[in-house]
Amino acid sequence: MVQEPEPDVVRAAMAGDLAAFEWLVRCYQAHVWRFLRHLLGDGALAEDVTQETFLRVYQHLPTFAWRSKFSTWVFRVARNAGIDALRNRRRHDQLLHVLPRPQPEPPPDARAEAWAAVAALTPKLREALLLVEVFGFTYREAAQVLRVPDGTVKSRVFQARVRLAAWRDEEGRAD
């Protein structure tokens, strides 16, 4: 579960205290990387986008207006950086679509297969599911990160759960 930093630490970082900012990075870095790894489906890209996220957080920290939790704001910045990376990857993939890349098949593993099913969800369903189910955000907090109404988050999480249940049922029949 993502914890909130003390407001004094955030204020110190906003005032330019590098030690306070470093503490915030350490507090959120693993959570942001996990979110981005699952959103992007690529650990190395997630590392790059995590760095980009904290660069953006540092640059825009003075604009944090306390209208939401700090964690919500950080995840919104991460989501936006992730969406930018997905767009860039899509453009790159369109250029290389004529060159098929062989994908090595990992040995079947229930956990890996489950994450593959999550990765197969659309980005909108996947990010809503990750924020609510993996990171423990409330629907309202996830809605703030995604900048959509609470009902949209609820709908997306529901749709993701239905698709994952259908995947699980289909996998059960294949055995």
RODO-2510 file (C-alpha; in nm, 4 decimals, decimal comma):
residues 175
     n   res          X          Y          Z
     1     m     0,0000     0,0000     0,0000
     2     v     0,1247     0,3465    -0,0868
     3     q     0,1875     0,5650     0,2173
     4     e     0,1554     0,9417     0,2292
     5     p     0,4619     1,1487     0,3229
     6     e     0,4461     1,4054     0,5993
     7     p     0,3338     1,7425     0,4612
     8     d     0,6497     1,9018     0,6066
     9     v     0,8660     1,6770     0,3854
    10     v     0,6676     1,7748     0,0764
    11     r     0,6868     2,1437     0,1684
    12     a     1,0632     2,1159     0,2236
    13     a     1,1056     1,9516    -0,1177
    14     m     0,8885     2,2223    -0,2731
    15     a     1,1184     2,4811    -0,1140
    16     g     1,4220     2,3216    -0,2807
    17     d     1,5463     2,0868    -0,0064
    18     l     1,7199     1,8141    -0,2105
    19     a     1,7386     1,5740     0,0851
    20     a     1,3595     1,5968     0,1240
    21     f     1,3098     1,5386    -0,2479
    22     e     1,5481     1,2417    -0,2365
    23     w     1,3395     1,0981     0,0496
    24     l     1,0230     1,1355    -0,1607
    25     v     1,1885     0,9606    -0,4543
    26     r     1,2970     0,6714    -0,2324
    27     c     0,9483     0,6523    -0,0826
    28     y     0,7725     0,6276    -0,4205
    29     q     1,0311     0,4902    -0,6621
    30     a     0,9509     0,1195    -0,6221
    31     h     0,5742     0,1798    -0,6331
    32     v     0,5992     0,3963    -0,9437
    33     w     0,8278     0,1456    -1,1158
    34     r     0,5871    -0,1425    -1,0394
    35     f     0,2932     0,0568    -1,1734
    36     l     0,4815     0,1494    -1,4893
    37     r     0,6223    -0,2024    -1,5395
    38     h     0,2701    -0,3391    -1,5482
    39     l     0,1321    -0,0491    -1,7498
    40     l     0,4097    -0,0667    -2,0083
    41     g     0,4829    -0,4390    -1,9966
    42     d     0,8568    -0,3752    -2,0088
    43     g     1,0819    -0,3519    -1,7028
    44     a     1,3641    -0,1647    -1,8754
    45     l     1,1256     0,0902    -2,0243
    46     a     0,9605     0,1234    -1,6841
    47     e     1,3006     0,2147    -1,5352
    48     d     1,3470     0,4887    -1,7930
    49     v     0,9935     0,6202    -1,7480
    50     t     1,0323     0,6100    -1,3678
    51     q     1,3338     0,8389    -1,4034
    52     e     1,1336     1,0614    -1,6368
    53     t     0,8514     1,0648    -1,3813
    54     f     1,0738     1,1923    -1,1027
    55     l     1,2334     1,4474    -1,3315
    56     r     0,8819     1,5765    -1,4062
    57     v     0,7895     1,5638    -1,0361
    58     y     1,0973     1,7710    -0,9548
    59     q     1,0244     2,0210    -1,2310
    60     h     0,6564     2,0571    -1,1393
    61     l     0,6793     2,0202    -0,7617
    62     p     0,6194     2,3932    -0,7081
    63     t     0,2832     2,3533    -0,8848
    64     f     0,1560     2,0869    -0,6421
    65     a    -0,1500     2,2621    -0,4988
    66     w    -0,2587     2,0188    -0,2225
    67     r    -0,5946     1,9529    -0,3933
    68     s    -0,5215     1,5802    -0,3809
    69     k    -0,2976     1,3433    -0,1914
    70     f     0,0674     1,3730    -0,2846
    71     s     0,0715     1,0049    -0,3860
    72     t    -0,2203     1,0642    -0,6218
    73     w    -0,0339     1,3520    -0,7822
    74     v     0,2871     1,1471    -0,8216
    75     f     0,0955     0,8587    -0,9812
    76     r    -0,0784     1,1019    -1,2163
    77     v     0,2622     1,2283    -1,3280
    78     a     0,3787     0,8649    -1,3685
    79     r     0,0680     0,7732    -1,5659
    80     n     0,1150     1,0686    -1,8002
    81     a     0,4809     0,9764    -1,8539
    82     g     0,3755     0,6160    -1,9152
    83     i     0,1099     0,7168    -2,1675
    84     d     0,3707     0,9291    -2,3470
    85     a     0,6033     0,6253    -2,3565
    86     l     0,3229     0,4048    -2,4929
    87     r     0,2561     0,6587    -2,7677
    88     n     0,6245     0,6739    -2,8535
    89     r     0,6492     0,2938    -2,8560
    90     r     0,3382     0,2700    -3,0771
    91     r     0,4947     0,5132    -3,3246
    92     h     0,8194     0,3181    -3,3156
    93     d     0,6362    -0,0134    -3,3623
    94     q     0,4463     0,1258    -3,6595
    95     l     0,7763     0,2053    -3,8249
    96     l     0,9085    -0,1443    -3,7584
    97     h     0,5901    -0,3433    -3,8230
    98     v     0,7403    -0,5067    -4,1304
    99     l     1,0157    -0,6674    -3,9231
   100     p     0,8576    -0,9318    -3,7011
   101     r     1,0546    -0,9989    -3,3858
   102     p     1,0555    -1,3495    -3,2463
   103     q     0,9211    -1,3596    -2,8915
   104     p     1,0823    -1,6228    -2,6709
   105     e     0,8225    -1,8225    -2,4837
   106     p     0,8867    -1,8327    -2,1103
   107     p     0,8013    -2,1570    -1,9339
   108     p     0,4384    -2,1641    -1,8235
   109     d     0,4008    -2,0269    -1,4770
   110     a     0,0690    -1,9357    -1,3188
   111     r     0,1909    -1,5972    -1,1959
   112     a     0,3526    -1,5089    -1,5271
   113     e     0,0385    -1,6188    -1,7105
   114     a    -0,1758    -1,4041    -1,4816
   115     w     0,0443    -1,1003    -1,5476
   116     a     0,0280    -1,1805    -1,9183
   117     a    -0,3510    -1,1706    -1,8920
   118     v    -0,3279    -0,8325    -1,7160
   119     a    -0,0859    -0,7104    -1,9825
   120     a    -0,3365    -0,8149    -2,2504
   121     l    -0,5960    -0,5728    -2,1118
   122     t    -0,6299    -0,2363    -2,2820
   123     p    -0,4157     0,0347    -2,1184
   124     k    -0,7261     0,2061    -1,9740
   125     l    -0,8515    -0,1131    -1,8083
   126     r    -0,5016    -0,2144    -1,6983
   127     e    -0,4137     0,1172    -1,5338
   128     a    -0,7453     0,1343    -1,3442
   129     l    -0,7070    -0,2259    -1,2246
   130     l    -0,3455    -0,1708    -1,1166
   131     l    -0,4211     0,1447    -0,9215
   132     v    -0,7166    -0,0110    -0,7347
   133     e    -0,6152    -0,3742    -0,6932
   134     v    -0,2355    -0,3632    -0,6775
   135     f    -0,1636    -0,0237    -0,5245
   136     g    -0,4710     0,0014    -0,3019
   137     f    -0,6013     0,3359    -0,4241
   138     t    -0,9689     0,4058    -0,3651
   139     y    -1,1851     0,4555    -0,6722
   140     r    -1,1845     0,8292    -0,6028
   141     e    -0,8043     0,8440    -0,5740
   142     a    -0,7623     0,6378    -0,8907
   143     a    -1,0073     0,8719    -1,0634
   144     q    -0,7886     1,1659    -0,9626
   145     v    -0,4785     0,9967    -1,1019
   146     l    -0,6538     0,9094    -1,4277
   147     r    -0,8517     1,2347    -1,4449
   148     v    -1,1806     1,0586    -1,5062
   149     p    -1,5028     1,0329    -1,3016
   150     d    -1,5193     0,7789    -1,0161
   151     g    -1,7814     0,5809    -1,2085
   152     t    -1,5461     0,5427    -1,5027
   153     v    -1,2824     0,3883    -1,2765
   154     k    -1,5420     0,1529    -1,1262
   155     s    -1,6560     0,0520    -1,4742
   156     r    -1,3014    -0,0056    -1,5979
   157     v    -1,2066    -0,2135    -1,2936
   158     f    -1,5250    -0,4170    -1,3337
   159     q    -1,4566    -0,4759    -1,7040
   160     a    -1,0979    -0,5763    -1,6262
   161     r    -1,2154    -0,8230    -1,3617
   162     v    -1,4698    -0,9725    -1,6028
   163     r    -1,2051    -1,0164    -1,8724
   164     l    -0,9593    -1,1714    -1,6270
   165     a    -1,2287    -1,4080    -1,4980
   166     a    -1,3093    -1,5100    -1,8558
   167     w    -0,9389    -1,5676    -1,9187
   168     r    -0,9132    -1,7808    -1,6016
   169     d    -1,2182    -1,9842    -1,7006
   170     e    -1,0774    -2,0395    -2,0486
   171     e    -0,7396    -2,1439    -1,9050
   172     g    -0,9196    -2,3901    -1,6771
   173     r    -1,0909    -2,5497    -1,9755
   174     a    -0,7606    -2,5760    -2,1636
   175     d    -0,6059    -2,7913    -1,8881
***
